[in-house]
Amino acid sequence: MVLLNELPLEILEKIFAYTDGITLGYLGRASYRFYIVVKSLKCSLTYWRETCLRDIDQDILEDMMMTIIPEPKSYQYWQTLFKSCHRADYVSYCERLKTPLPSKKIGQPIGIKIQGDYAYTIHRAHRIVKWDAIQGVPLQTILTTNTGNLAASILPKLHLIYHDSKHITLVSVANQWIYLNSTENKGKQKCIKAAHNEPISDCSVFGTILVSCSKSHIAVGRCSVNKDDQVYEPLHKLVSIEPLSVCVWDHQVLSAGLDRNLQLWDLDNIPDITVHSYKTVTQISHYVPWIILRNTIKITVFADVPGFSISVNDSEFKHYNTLNVLQASPSRVLLKGNLLVLAMVTGSVYIYYIVKKEDLLELKLELCHAKLSYHGNIISLDIGDDGDGPVVAIVTDKGEAEVVRWIPE
Protein backbone atom coordinates (compact mmCIF):
# COMPACT_ATOMS: atom_id res chain seq x y z
CA MET A 1 0.00 0.00 0.00
CA VAL A 2 1.35 3.43 -1.01
CA LEU A 3 1.20 6.11 1.66
CA LEU A 4 -0.09 9.57 0.78
CA ASN A 5 3.32 11.08 1.54
CA GLU A 6 4.93 8.69 -0.96
CA LEU A 7 2.82 9.72 -3.98
CA PRO A 8 4.50 11.68 -6.78
CA LEU A 9 4.40 15.46 -6.29
CA GLU A 10 2.29 15.86 -9.43
CA ILE A 11 -0.42 13.60 -7.98
CA LEU A 12 -0.28 15.33 -4.59
CA GLU A 13 -0.75 18.69 -6.31
CA LYS A 14 -3.90 17.46 -8.07
CA ILE A 15 -5.28 16.13 -4.75
CA PHE A 16 -4.46 19.26 -2.77
CA ALA A 17 -6.07 21.41 -5.45
CA TYR A 18 -9.48 20.26 -4.14
CA THR A 19 -8.81 21.66 -0.64
CA ASP A 20 -9.67 25.16 0.50
CA GLY A 21 -7.05 27.75 1.40
CA ILE A 22 -7.29 27.17 5.15
CA THR A 23 -6.81 23.38 4.87
CA LEU A 24 -3.96 23.95 2.43
CA GLY A 25 -2.10 25.94 5.07
CA TYR A 26 -2.35 23.08 7.57
CA LEU A 27 -1.17 20.52 5.00
CA GLY A 28 2.00 22.51 4.39
CA ARG A 29 3.06 21.87 8.01
CA ALA A 30 2.70 18.08 7.83
CA SER A 31 5.92 17.23 5.98
CA TYR A 32 8.59 18.72 3.75
CA ARG A 33 7.11 17.08 0.60
CA PHE A 34 3.69 18.51 1.44
CA TYR A 35 5.32 21.91 2.01
CA ILE A 36 6.80 21.85 -1.52
CA VAL A 37 3.37 21.11 -3.05
CA VAL A 38 1.62 23.72 -0.93
CA LYS A 39 4.22 26.35 -1.77
CA SER A 40 3.60 25.74 -5.47
CA LEU A 41 -0.21 25.94 -5.13
CA LYS A 42 -0.08 29.12 -3.02
CA CYS A 43 1.35 30.94 -6.06
CA SER A 44 -1.06 29.33 -8.50
CA LEU A 45 -3.62 31.57 -10.21
CA THR A 46 -5.71 28.53 -11.19
CA TYR A 47 -5.87 27.18 -7.62
CA TRP A 48 -7.03 30.41 -5.97
CA ARG A 49 -9.49 31.25 -8.76
CA GLU A 50 -11.08 27.77 -8.66
CA THR A 51 -11.18 27.82 -4.84
CA CYS A 52 -13.01 31.17 -4.78
CA LEU A 53 -15.46 30.14 -7.50
CA ARG A 54 -16.15 26.88 -5.65
CA ASP A 55 -16.32 28.04 -2.01
CA ILE A 56 -17.72 31.59 -2.17
CA ASP A 57 -21.33 32.25 -3.12
CA GLN A 58 -21.60 33.82 -6.57
CA ASP A 59 -23.68 36.84 -5.50
CA ILE A 60 -21.23 37.69 -2.72
CA LEU A 61 -18.18 37.00 -4.88
CA GLU A 62 -19.36 39.36 -7.64
CA ASP A 63 -19.82 42.14 -5.10
CA MET A 64 -16.37 41.51 -3.59
CA MET A 65 -14.74 41.57 -7.03
CA MET A 66 -15.89 45.18 -7.46
CA THR A 67 -14.04 46.32 -4.33
CA ILE A 68 -10.65 44.56 -4.68
CA ILE A 69 -8.05 46.75 -6.39
CA PRO A 70 -5.27 44.34 -7.66
CA GLU A 71 -5.27 43.01 -11.21
CA PRO A 72 -7.77 40.09 -11.56
CA LYS A 73 -5.26 38.08 -13.60
CA SER A 74 -2.90 37.69 -10.63
CA TYR A 75 -3.08 34.95 -7.99
CA GLN A 76 -2.79 37.64 -5.28
CA TYR A 77 -6.16 39.02 -6.42
CA TRP A 78 -7.98 35.72 -5.84
CA GLN A 79 -5.98 34.97 -2.70
CA THR A 80 -7.07 38.32 -1.24
CA LEU A 81 -10.71 37.50 -2.04
CA PHE A 82 -10.46 34.16 -0.22
CA LYS A 83 -8.70 35.61 2.82
CA SER A 84 -11.23 38.44 3.07
CA CYS A 85 -14.10 35.98 3.05
CA HIS A 86 -12.62 33.81 5.83
CA ARG A 87 -11.25 36.52 8.08
CA ALA A 88 -14.14 36.21 10.55
CA ASP A 89 -12.19 33.65 12.58
CA TYR A 90 -9.67 36.20 13.80
CA VAL A 91 -11.04 39.70 13.14
CA SER A 92 -12.00 40.20 16.80
CA TYR A 93 -8.38 39.60 17.81
CA CYS A 94 -6.94 42.22 15.47
CA GLU A 95 -5.70 45.61 16.55
CA ARG A 96 -8.13 48.44 15.79
CA LEU A 97 -6.77 51.67 14.30
CA LYS A 98 -8.93 54.80 14.23
CA THR A 99 -8.10 57.74 11.93
CA PRO A 100 -10.20 60.89 12.58
CA LEU A 101 -10.93 63.17 9.62
CA PRO A 102 -10.95 66.65 11.23
CA SER A 103 -13.49 68.75 9.32
CA LYS A 104 -13.99 71.76 11.59
CA LYS A 105 -12.43 74.21 9.10
CA ILE A 106 -14.11 72.55 6.10
CA GLY A 107 -17.65 72.29 7.42
CA GLN A 108 -19.86 69.54 8.82
CA PRO A 109 -19.53 66.27 6.87
CA ILE A 110 -22.76 64.58 5.82
CA GLY A 111 -21.57 61.68 3.65
CA ILE A 112 -18.50 59.49 3.20
CA LYS A 113 -17.00 56.89 0.85
CA ILE A 114 -13.86 54.79 1.34
CA GLN A 115 -11.65 53.41 -1.43
CA GLY A 116 -8.30 51.86 -0.60
CA ASP A 117 -6.11 54.40 1.20
CA TYR A 118 -8.40 57.32 0.34
CA ALA A 119 -11.65 58.62 1.78
CA TYR A 120 -14.10 61.10 0.24
CA THR A 121 -16.37 63.26 2.38
CA ILE A 122 -19.26 65.42 1.19
CA HIS A 123 -20.14 68.51 3.21
CA ARG A 124 -23.28 70.54 3.74
CA ALA A 125 -22.00 73.45 1.63
CA HIS A 126 -21.74 71.06 -1.34
CA ARG A 127 -18.01 70.56 -1.00
CA ILE A 128 -16.29 67.20 -1.59
CA VAL A 129 -12.89 66.55 0.00
CA LYS A 130 -10.41 63.77 -0.75
CA TRP A 131 -8.51 62.50 2.32
CA ASP A 132 -5.48 60.39 3.08
CA ALA A 133 -7.39 57.76 5.08
CA ILE A 134 -4.21 56.55 6.80
CA GLN A 135 -2.93 59.91 8.07
CA GLY A 136 -6.26 61.76 8.26
CA VAL A 137 -4.96 64.62 6.08
CA PRO A 138 -7.09 66.43 3.44
CA LEU A 139 -5.49 66.13 0.00
CA GLN A 140 -7.85 67.84 -2.41
CA THR A 141 -11.09 69.83 -2.49
CA ILE A 142 -12.81 68.31 -5.48
CA LEU A 143 -15.86 70.53 -5.64
CA THR A 144 -16.90 73.90 -4.22
CA THR A 145 -20.12 75.38 -5.57
CA ASN A 146 -22.72 77.93 -4.49
CA THR A 147 -25.80 76.06 -5.70
CA GLY A 148 -27.11 75.59 -2.14
CA ASN A 149 -27.33 72.85 0.43
CA LEU A 150 -27.95 69.25 -0.46
CA ALA A 151 -31.48 67.86 -0.30
CA ALA A 152 -32.13 66.46 3.18
CA SER A 153 -33.18 63.03 1.91
CA ILE A 154 -29.97 62.61 -0.05
CA LEU A 155 -27.46 63.86 2.56
CA PRO A 156 -25.63 60.55 3.11
CA LYS A 157 -25.45 59.71 -0.59
CA LEU A 158 -22.10 59.86 -2.35
CA HIS A 159 -21.21 57.39 -5.12
CA LEU A 160 -17.98 56.62 -6.97
CA ILE A 161 -17.83 55.64 -10.66
CA TYR A 162 -14.56 54.12 -11.90
CA HIS A 163 -13.77 54.61 -15.57
CA ASP A 164 -10.11 53.56 -15.39
CA SER A 165 -7.15 53.86 -13.02
CA LYS A 166 -6.92 57.64 -13.57
CA HIS A 167 -10.54 58.74 -13.83
CA ILE A 168 -12.96 58.55 -10.90
CA THR A 169 -16.30 60.35 -10.98
CA LEU A 170 -18.02 61.26 -7.72
CA VAL A 171 -21.81 61.50 -7.89
CA SER A 172 -23.76 63.78 -5.52
CA VAL A 173 -27.30 65.14 -5.60
CA ALA A 174 -28.93 68.48 -4.73
CA ASN A 175 -32.63 69.08 -5.40
CA GLN A 176 -33.35 67.93 -8.99
CA TRP A 177 -29.69 68.12 -10.05
CA ILE A 178 -27.02 65.43 -10.19
CA TYR A 179 -23.39 66.57 -9.96
CA LEU A 180 -20.60 64.60 -11.63
CA ASN A 181 -17.28 65.55 -10.08
CA SER A 182 -13.97 64.37 -11.52
CA THR A 183 -10.89 63.67 -9.39
CA GLU A 184 -8.78 64.76 -12.37
CA ASN A 185 -8.42 68.21 -13.96
CA LYS A 186 -8.63 70.08 -10.63
CA GLY A 187 -11.95 68.57 -9.70
CA LYS A 188 -13.81 69.37 -12.89
CA GLN A 189 -17.56 69.47 -12.30
CA LYS A 190 -20.53 68.79 -14.54
CA CYS A 191 -24.14 69.42 -13.54
CA ILE A 192 -27.01 67.43 -15.10
CA LYS A 193 -30.74 67.41 -14.55
CA ALA A 194 -31.21 63.68 -15.24
CA ALA A 195 -34.76 64.06 -16.59
CA HIS A 196 -36.23 65.18 -13.23
CA ASN A 197 -38.35 68.30 -12.69
CA GLU A 198 -38.76 67.76 -8.94
CA PRO A 199 -36.30 66.98 -6.10
CA ILE A 200 -34.52 63.64 -6.33
CA SER A 201 -35.24 61.35 -3.39
CA ASP A 202 -32.59 58.67 -4.04
CA CYS A 203 -29.90 57.55 -6.45
CA SER A 204 -27.84 54.41 -7.02
CA VAL A 205 -24.81 53.43 -9.11
CA PHE A 206 -23.61 50.16 -10.63
CA GLY A 207 -20.53 50.39 -12.84
CA THR A 208 -21.27 53.39 -15.06
CA ILE A 209 -25.08 53.03 -14.81
CA LEU A 210 -26.68 55.79 -12.74
CA VAL A 211 -30.30 55.43 -11.55
CA SER A 212 -32.18 58.22 -9.77
CA CYS A 213 -35.77 58.62 -8.61
CA SER A 214 -38.10 61.53 -7.90
CA LYS A 215 -41.78 61.83 -7.05
CA SER A 216 -43.05 60.91 -10.53
CA HIS A 217 -40.57 58.45 -12.05
CA ILE A 218 -37.17 56.73 -12.12
CA ALA A 219 -34.46 57.81 -14.57
CA VAL A 220 -31.80 55.45 -15.91
CA GLY A 221 -28.62 56.85 -17.48
CA ARG A 222 -25.00 56.06 -18.22
CA CYS A 223 -21.91 58.08 -17.24
CA SER A 224 -18.72 58.06 -19.28
CA VAL A 225 -15.51 60.02 -19.84
CA ASN A 226 -14.91 61.56 -23.27
CA LYS A 227 -11.85 63.75 -23.98
CA ASP A 228 -11.47 64.70 -20.32
CA ASP A 229 -15.15 65.54 -20.13
CA GLN A 230 -17.86 63.66 -18.25
CA VAL A 231 -20.85 62.59 -20.29
CA TYR A 232 -24.28 61.59 -19.01
CA GLU A 233 -26.42 59.66 -21.50
CA PRO A 234 -30.11 59.31 -20.54
CA LEU A 235 -31.40 55.84 -21.37
CA HIS A 236 -34.92 55.39 -20.08
CA LYS A 237 -37.69 56.57 -17.75
CA LEU A 238 -39.43 54.05 -15.50
CA VAL A 239 -42.93 54.98 -14.33
CA SER A 240 -43.51 54.26 -10.63
CA ILE A 241 -45.89 55.43 -7.89
CA GLU A 242 -43.91 58.01 -5.90
CA PRO A 243 -40.70 55.98 -5.49
CA LEU A 244 -38.89 56.63 -2.20
CA SER A 245 -35.75 54.58 -2.77
CA VAL A 246 -34.01 52.82 -5.63
CA CYS A 247 -31.12 50.41 -6.08
CA VAL A 248 -29.42 49.17 -9.28
CA TRP A 249 -27.35 46.00 -9.51
CA ASP A 250 -26.07 44.33 -12.65
CA HIS A 251 -29.02 44.41 -15.11
CA GLN A 252 -31.80 45.03 -12.56
CA VAL A 253 -33.37 48.01 -10.81
CA LEU A 254 -35.32 47.59 -7.58
CA SER A 255 -37.55 50.41 -6.31
CA ALA A 256 -39.79 50.99 -3.29
CA GLY A 257 -42.66 53.47 -3.43
CA LEU A 258 -45.38 55.03 -1.32
CA ASP A 259 -47.70 52.23 -2.47
CA ARG A 260 -45.57 50.00 -0.18
CA ASN A 261 -44.60 47.68 -3.02
CA LEU A 262 -41.26 46.74 -4.47
CA GLN A 263 -40.90 46.71 -8.25
CA LEU A 264 -38.14 45.02 -10.22
CA TRP A 265 -37.06 46.13 -13.72
CA ASP A 266 -34.89 44.17 -16.13
CA LEU A 267 -32.38 46.37 -17.96
CA ASP A 268 -31.25 43.72 -20.44
CA ASN A 269 -33.30 45.15 -23.29
CA ILE A 270 -32.77 48.89 -23.03
CA PRO A 271 -34.77 50.81 -24.16
CA ASP A 272 -37.44 48.06 -24.12
CA ILE A 273 -37.28 47.48 -20.35
CA THR A 274 -39.58 44.81 -18.98
CA VAL A 275 -41.27 45.24 -15.60
CA HIS A 276 -41.71 42.59 -12.91
CA SER A 277 -43.44 42.94 -9.53
CA TYR A 278 -41.62 41.49 -6.56
CA LYS A 279 -44.44 39.76 -4.67
CA THR A 280 -42.85 38.64 -1.40
CA VAL A 281 -42.31 42.10 0.05
CA THR A 282 -45.70 43.40 -1.12
CA GLN A 283 -47.21 41.33 1.70
CA ILE A 284 -45.58 43.68 4.25
CA SER A 285 -47.50 46.93 4.56
CA HIS A 286 -44.67 49.25 5.67
CA TYR A 287 -42.79 52.10 4.08
CA VAL A 288 -39.37 51.11 2.72
CA PRO A 289 -36.92 54.05 2.64
CA TRP A 290 -33.78 51.90 2.26
CA ILE A 291 -33.24 48.89 -0.03
CA ILE A 292 -30.29 46.74 -1.12
CA LEU A 293 -30.18 44.56 -4.25
CA ARG A 294 -27.49 41.94 -4.96
CA ASN A 295 -28.81 39.67 -7.73
CA THR A 296 -30.91 37.13 -5.78
CA ILE A 297 -30.42 38.94 -2.43
CA LYS A 298 -32.82 41.73 -1.44
CA ILE A 299 -32.65 43.63 1.86
CA THR A 300 -35.30 46.14 2.94
CA VAL A 301 -35.18 48.53 5.88
CA PHE A 302 -38.51 49.82 7.17
CA ALA A 303 -39.33 53.34 8.38
CA ASP A 304 -42.07 52.38 10.86
CA VAL A 305 -40.91 48.94 12.02
CA PRO A 306 -37.69 48.29 14.00
CA GLY A 307 -35.46 46.00 11.97
CA PHE A 308 -34.91 44.83 8.42
CA SER A 309 -35.94 41.97 6.14
CA ILE A 310 -33.86 39.74 3.87
CA SER A 311 -35.04 37.77 0.85
CA VAL A 312 -32.89 35.15 -0.94
CA ASN A 313 -33.82 33.63 -4.32
CA ASP A 314 -37.28 35.26 -4.11
CA SER A 315 -38.41 32.28 -2.04
CA GLU A 316 -36.73 32.41 1.37
CA PHE A 317 -37.62 35.36 3.57
CA LYS A 318 -36.76 36.45 7.10
CA HIS A 319 -37.41 39.57 9.19
CA TYR A 320 -34.98 40.61 11.93
CA ASN A 321 -36.38 42.69 14.80
CA THR A 322 -33.30 44.57 15.98
CA LEU A 323 -35.20 46.21 18.83
CA ASN A 324 -35.54 42.87 20.62
CA VAL A 325 -31.88 41.84 20.23
CA LEU A 326 -29.84 45.05 19.87
CA GLN A 327 -32.26 47.42 21.66
CA ALA A 328 -32.34 49.85 18.73
CA SER A 329 -33.55 50.36 15.18
CA PRO A 330 -31.08 50.48 12.27
CA SER A 331 -30.37 53.85 10.67
CA ARG A 332 -28.19 52.28 7.97
CA VAL A 333 -27.77 48.75 6.63
CA LEU A 334 -24.93 48.02 4.21
CA LEU A 335 -24.00 44.84 2.31
CA LYS A 336 -20.66 45.07 0.52
CA GLY A 337 -18.84 41.97 -0.61
CA ASN A 338 -18.87 39.51 2.28
CA LEU A 339 -19.51 42.17 4.93
CA LEU A 340 -22.92 43.06 6.38
CA VAL A 341 -22.95 46.20 8.52
CA LEU A 342 -25.73 47.46 10.77
CA ALA A 343 -25.55 51.07 12.00
CA MET A 344 -28.03 51.74 14.80
CA VAL A 345 -29.74 55.00 15.81
CA THR A 346 -27.95 54.69 19.17
CA GLY A 347 -24.54 55.04 17.49
CA SER A 348 -23.51 51.38 17.61
CA VAL A 349 -22.13 49.68 14.49
CA TYR A 350 -22.18 45.87 14.09
CA ILE A 351 -20.14 43.99 11.46
CA TYR A 352 -20.89 40.44 10.27
CA TYR A 353 -18.99 38.22 7.81
CA ILE A 354 -21.00 36.36 5.17
CA VAL A 355 -19.64 33.43 3.10
CA LYS A 356 -22.87 31.99 1.67
CA LYS A 357 -25.96 34.03 0.94
CA GLU A 358 -27.94 31.55 3.07
CA ASP A 359 -25.92 32.87 6.03
CA LEU A 360 -28.04 36.02 5.78
CA LEU A 361 -31.08 33.97 6.82
CA GLU A 362 -29.32 32.52 9.87
CA LEU A 363 -27.81 35.62 11.44
CA LYS A 364 -27.37 35.76 15.19
CA LEU A 365 -27.44 39.51 15.66
CA GLU A 366 -25.92 39.36 19.13
CA LEU A 367 -22.85 37.47 17.80
CA CYS A 368 -21.20 40.09 15.58
CA HIS A 369 -17.57 39.81 14.48
CA ALA A 370 -16.74 43.43 15.33
CA LYS A 371 -18.47 46.38 17.00
CA LEU A 372 -17.98 50.16 17.15
CA SER A 373 -19.71 52.73 19.38
CA TYR A 374 -20.34 56.44 18.81
CA HIS A 375 -22.18 59.18 20.70
CA GLY A 376 -24.35 60.30 17.79
CA ASN A 377 -26.59 58.74 15.18
CA ILE A 378 -24.83 57.32 12.09
CA ILE A 379 -25.88 59.37 9.04
CA SER A 380 -23.39 57.93 6.54
CA LEU A 381 -21.49 54.66 6.39
CA ASP A 382 -19.19 52.84 4.00
CA ILE A 383 -17.05 49.72 4.29
CA GLY A 384 -14.30 48.02 2.34
CA ASP A 385 -11.41 45.61 2.75
CA ASP A 386 -7.77 46.57 2.28
CA GLY A 387 -6.49 42.97 2.25
CA ASP A 388 -5.64 42.95 5.96
CA GLY A 389 -9.11 43.45 7.38
CA PRO A 390 -12.30 45.49 7.15
CA VAL A 391 -12.13 49.27 6.75
CA VAL A 392 -15.14 51.23 7.99
CA ALA A 393 -15.84 54.91 7.26
CA ILE A 394 -18.32 56.69 9.53
CA VAL A 395 -20.06 60.08 9.73
CA THR A 396 -22.35 60.93 12.68
CA ASP A 397 -24.91 63.69 13.16
CA LYS A 398 -22.49 65.24 15.69
CA GLY A 399 -20.06 66.08 12.88
CA GLU A 400 -17.66 63.21 13.58
CA ALA A 401 -15.93 61.58 10.60
CA GLU A 402 -13.37 58.80 10.90
CA VAL A 403 -11.95 55.69 9.26
CA VAL A 404 -11.48 52.53 11.32
CA ARG A 405 -9.18 49.66 10.27
CA TRP A 406 -8.53 46.23 11.75
CA ILE A 407 -4.88 45.20 11.55
CA PRO A 408 -3.76 41.56 12.15
CA GLU A 409 -1.50 41.17 15.17
C-alpha positions in Angstrom: 0.0 0.0 0.0 1.4 3.4 -1.0 1.2 6.1 1.7 -0.1 9.6 0.8 3.3 11.1 1.5 4.9 8.7 -1.0 2.8 9.7 -4.0 4.5 11.7 -6.8 4.4 15.5 -6.3 2.3 15.9 -9.4 -0.4 13.6 -8.0 -0.3 15.3 -4.6 -0.7 18.7 -6.3 -3.9 17.5 -8.1 -5.3 16.1 -4.8 -4.5 19.3 -2.8 -6.1 21.4 -5.5 -9.5 20.3 -4.1 -8.8 21.7 -0.6 -9.7 25.2 0.5 -7.0 27.8 1.4 -7.3 27.2 5.2 -6.8 23.4 4.9 -4.0 24.0 2.4 -2.1 25.9 5.1 -2.4 23.1 7.6 -1.2 20.5 5.0 2.0 22.5 4.4 3.1 21.9 8.0 2.7 18.1 7.8 5.9 17.2 6.0 8.6 18.7 3.8 7.1 17.1 0.6 3.7 18.5 1.4 5.3 21.9 2.0 6.8 21.8 -1.5 3.4 21.1 -3.0 1.6 23.7 -0.9 4.2 26.3 -1.8 3.6 25.7 -5.5 -0.2 25.9 -5.1 -0.1 29.1 -3.0 1.3 30.9 -6.1 -1.1 29.3 -8.5 -3.6 31.6 -10.2 -5.7 28.5 -11.2 -5.9 27.2 -7.6 -7.0 30.4 -6.0 -9.5 31.2 -8.8 -11.1 27.8 -8.7 -11.2 27.8 -4.8 -13.0 31.2 -4.8 -15.5 30.1 -7.5 -16.1 26.9 -5.7 -16.3 28.0 -2.0 -17.7 31.6 -2.2 -21.3 32.2 -3.1 -21.6 33.8 -6.6 -23.7 36.8 -5.5 -21.2 37.7 -2.7 -18.2 37.0 -4.9 -19.4 39.4 -7.6 -19.8 42.1 -5.1 -16.4 41.5 -3.6 -14.7 41.6 -7.0 -15.9 45.2 -7.5 -14.0 46.3 -4.3 -10.7 44.6 -4.7 -8.0 46.7 -6.4 -5.3 44.3 -7.7 -5.3 43.0 -11.2 -7.8 40.1 -11.6 -5.3 38.1 -13.6 -2.9 37.7 -10.6 -3.1 35.0 -8.0 -2.8 37.6 -5.3 -6.2 39.0 -6.4 -8.0 35.7 -5.8 -6.0 35.0 -2.7 -7.1 38.3 -1.2 -10.7 37.5 -2.0 -10.5 34.2 -0.2 -8.7 35.6 2.8 -11.2 38.4 3.1 -14.1 36.0 3.0 -12.6 33.8 5.8 -11.2 36.5 8.1 -14.1 36.2 10.5 -12.2 33.7 12.6 -9.7 36.2 13.8 -11.0 39.7 13.1 -12.0 40.2 16.8 -8.4 39.6 17.8 -6.9 42.2 15.5 -5.7 45.6 16.5 -8.1 48.4 15.8 -6.8 51.7 14.3 -8.9 54.8 14.2 -8.1 57.7 11.9 -10.2 60.9 12.6 -10.9 63.2 9.6 -10.9 66.7 11.2 -13.5 68.8 9.3 -14.0 71.8 11.6 -12.4 74.2 9.1 -14.1 72.6 6.1 -17.7 72.3 7.4 -19.9 69.5 8.8 -19.5 66.3 6.9 -22.8 64.6 5.8 -21.6 61.7 3.7 -18.5 59.5 3.2 -17.0 56.9 0.9 -13.9 54.8 1.3 -11.7 53.4 -1.4 -8.3 51.9 -0.6 -6.1 54.4 1.2 -8.4 57.3 0.3 -11.7 58.6 1.8 -14.1 61.1 0.2 -16.4 63.3 2.4 -19.3 65.4 1.2 -20.1 68.5 3.2 -23.3 70.5 3.7 -22.0 73.4 1.6 -21.7 71.1 -1.3 -18.0 70.6 -1.0 -16.3 67.2 -1.6 -12.9 66.6 0.0 -10.4 63.8 -0.7 -8.5 62.5 2.3 -5.5 60.4 3.1 -7.4 57.8 5.1 -4.2 56.6 6.8 -2.9 59.9 8.1 -6.3 61.8 8.3 -5.0 64.6 6.1 -7.1 66.4 3.4 -5.5 66.1 0.0 -7.8 67.8 -2.4 -11.1 69.8 -2.5 -12.8 68.3 -5.5 -15.9 70.5 -5.6 -16.9 73.9 -4.2 -20.1 75.4 -5.6 -22.7 77.9 -4.5 -25.8 76.1 -5.7 -27.1 75.6 -2.1 -27.3 72.8 0.4 -28.0 69.3 -0.5 -31.5 67.9 -0.3 -32.1 66.5 3.2 -33.2 63.0 1.9 -30.0 62.6 -0.1 -27.5 63.9 2.6 -25.6 60.6 3.1 -25.5 59.7 -0.6 -22.1 59.9 -2.3 -21.2 57.4 -5.1 -18.0 56.6 -7.0 -17.8 55.6 -10.7 -14.6 54.1 -11.9 -13.8 54.6 -15.6 -10.1 53.6 -15.4 -7.2 53.9 -13.0 -6.9 57.6 -13.6 -10.5 58.7 -13.8 -13.0 58.5 -10.9 -16.3 60.3 -11.0 -18.0 61.3 -7.7 -21.8 61.5 -7.9 -23.8 63.8 -5.5 -27.3 65.1 -5.6 -28.9 68.5 -4.7 -32.6 69.1 -5.4 -33.3 67.9 -9.0 -29.7 68.1 -10.1 -27.0 65.4 -10.2 -23.4 66.6 -10.0 -20.6 64.6 -11.6 -17.3 65.6 -10.1 -14.0 64.4 -11.5 -10.9 63.7 -9.4 -8.8 64.8 -12.4 -8.4 68.2 -14.0 -8.6 70.1 -10.6 -11.9 68.6 -9.7 -13.8 69.4 -12.9 -17.6 69.5 -12.3 -20.5 68.8 -14.5 -24.1 69.4 -13.5 -27.0 67.4 -15.1 -30.7 67.4 -14.6 -31.2 63.7 -15.2 -34.8 64.1 -16.6 -36.2 65.2 -13.2 -38.3 68.3 -12.7 -38.8 67.8 -8.9 -36.3 67.0 -6.1 -34.5 63.6 -6.3 -35.2 61.3 -3.4 -32.6 58.7 -4.0 -29.9 57.5 -6.5 -27.8 54.4 -7.0 -24.8 53.4 -9.1 -23.6 50.2 -10.6 -20.5 50.4 -12.8 -21.3 53.4 -15.1 -25.1 53.0 -14.8 -26.7 55.8 -12.7 -30.3 55.4 -11.5 -32.2 58.2 -9.8 -35.8 58.6 -8.6 -38.1 61.5 -7.9 -41.8 61.8 -7.1 -43.0 60.9 -10.5 -40.6 58.5 -12.0 -37.2 56.7 -12.1 -34.5 57.8 -14.6 -31.8 55.4 -15.9 -28.6 56.9 -17.5 -25.0 56.1 -18.2 -21.9 58.1 -17.2 -18.7 58.1 -19.3 -15.5 60.0 -19.8 -14.9 61.6 -23.3 -11.9 63.7 -24.0 -11.5 64.7 -20.3 -15.2 65.5 -20.1 -17.9 63.7 -18.2 -20.9 62.6 -20.3 -24.3 61.6 -19.0 -26.4 59.7 -21.5 -30.1 59.3 -20.5 -31.4 55.8 -21.4 -34.9 55.4 -20.1 -37.7 56.6 -17.8 -39.4 54.0 -15.5 -42.9 55.0 -14.3 -43.5 54.3 -10.6 -45.9 55.4 -7.9 -43.9 58.0 -5.9 -40.7 56.0 -5.5 -38.9 56.6 -2.2 -35.8 54.6 -2.8 -34.0 52.8 -5.6 -31.1 50.4 -6.1 -29.4 49.2 -9.3 -27.3 46.0 -9.5 -26.1 44.3 -12.7 -29.0 44.4 -15.1 -31.8 45.0 -12.6 -33.4 48.0 -10.8 -35.3 47.6 -7.6 -37.5 50.4 -6.3 -39.8 51.0 -3.3 -42.7 53.5 -3.4 -45.4 55.0 -1.3 -47.7 52.2 -2.5 -45.6 50.0 -0.2 -44.6 47.7 -3.0 -41.3 46.7 -4.5 -40.9 46.7 -8.2 -38.1 45.0 -10.2 -37.1 46.1 -13.7 -34.9 44.2 -16.1 -32.4 46.4 -18.0 -31.3 43.7 -20.4 -33.3 45.2 -23.3 -32.8 48.9 -23.0 -34.8 50.8 -24.2 -37.4 48.1 -24.1 -37.3 47.5 -20.4 -39.6 44.8 -19.0 -41.3 45.2 -15.6 -41.7 42.6 -12.9 -43.4 42.9 -9.5 -41.6 41.5 -6.6 -44.4 39.8 -4.7 -42.8 38.6 -1.4 -42.3 42.1 0.1 -45.7 43.4 -1.1 -47.2 41.3 1.7 -45.6 43.7 4.3 -47.5 46.9 4.6 -44.7 49.2 5.7 -42.8 52.1 4.1 -39.4 51.1 2.7 -36.9 54.1 2.6 -33.8 51.9 2.3 -33.2 48.9 0.0 -30.3 46.7 -1.1 -30.2 44.6 -4.2 -27.5 41.9 -5.0 -28.8 39.7 -7.7 -30.9 37.1 -5.8 -30.4 38.9 -2.4 -32.8 41.7 -1.4 -32.7 43.6 1.9 -35.3 46.1 2.9 -35.2 48.5 5.9 -38.5 49.8 7.2 -39.3 53.3 8.4 -42.1 52.4 10.9 -40.9 48.9 12.0 -37.7 48.3 14.0 -35.5 46.0 12.0 -34.9 44.8 8.4 -35.9 42.0 6.1 -33.9 39.7 3.9 -35.0 37.8 0.9 -32.9 35.2 -0.9 -33.8 33.6 -4.3 -37.3 35.3 -4.1 -38.4 32.3 -2.0 -36.7 32.4 1.4 -37.6 35.4 3.6 -36.8 36.5 7.1 -37.4 39.6 9.2 -35.0 40.6 11.9 -36.4 42.7 14.8 -33.3 44.6 16.0 -35.2 46.2 18.8 -35.5 42.9 20.6 -31.9 41.8 20.2 -29.8 45.0 19.9 -32.3 47.4 21.7 -32.3 49.8 18.7 -33.5 50.4 15.2 -31.1 50.5 12.3 -30.4 53.9 10.7 -28.2 52.3 8.0 -27.8 48.7 6.6 -24.9 48.0 4.2 -24.0 44.8 2.3 -20.7 45.1 0.5 -18.8 42.0 -0.6 -18.9 39.5 2.3 -19.5 42.2 4.9 -22.9 43.1 6.4 -22.9 46.2 8.5 -25.7 47.5 10.8 -25.5 51.1 12.0 -28.0 51.7 14.8 -29.7 55.0 15.8 -28.0 54.7 19.2 -24.5 55.0 17.5 -23.5 51.4 17.6 -22.1 49.7 14.5 -22.2 45.9 14.1 -20.1 44.0 11.5 -20.9 40.4 10.3 -19.0 38.2 7.8 -21.0 36.4 5.2 -19.6 33.4 3.1 -22.9 32.0 1.7 -26.0 34.0 0.9 -27.9 31.6 3.1 -25.9 32.9 6.0 -28.0 36.0 5.8 -31.1 34.0 6.8 -29.3 32.5 9.9 -27.8 35.6 11.4 -27.4 35.8 15.2 -27.4 39.5 15.7 -25.9 39.4 19.1 -22.9 37.5 17.8 -21.2 40.1 15.6 -17.6 39.8 14.5 -16.7 43.4 15.3 -18.5 46.4 17.0 -18.0 50.2 17.2 -19.7 52.7 19.4 -20.3 56.4 18.8 -22.2 59.2 20.7 -24.4 60.3 17.8 -26.6 58.7 15.2 -24.8 57.3 12.1 -25.9 59.4 9.0 -23.4 57.9 6.5 -21.5 54.7 6.4 -19.2 52.8 4.0 -17.1 49.7 4.3 -14.3 48.0 2.3 -11.4 45.6 2.8 -7.8 46.6 2.3 -6.5 43.0 2.3 -5.6 42.9 6.0 -9.1 43.5 7.4 -12.3 45.5 7.1 -12.1 49.3 6.7 -15.1 51.2 8.0 -15.8 54.9 7.3 -18.3 56.7 9.5 -20.1 60.1 9.7 -22.3 60.9 12.7 -24.9 63.7 13.2 -22.5 65.2 15.7 -20.1 66.1 12.9 -17.7 63.2 13.6 -15.9 61.6 10.6 -13.4 58.8 10.9 -12.0 55.7 9.3 -11.5 52.5 11.3 -9.2 49.7 10.3 -8.5 46.2 11.8 -4.9 45.2 11.5 -3.8 41.6 12.2 -1.5 41.2 15.2 
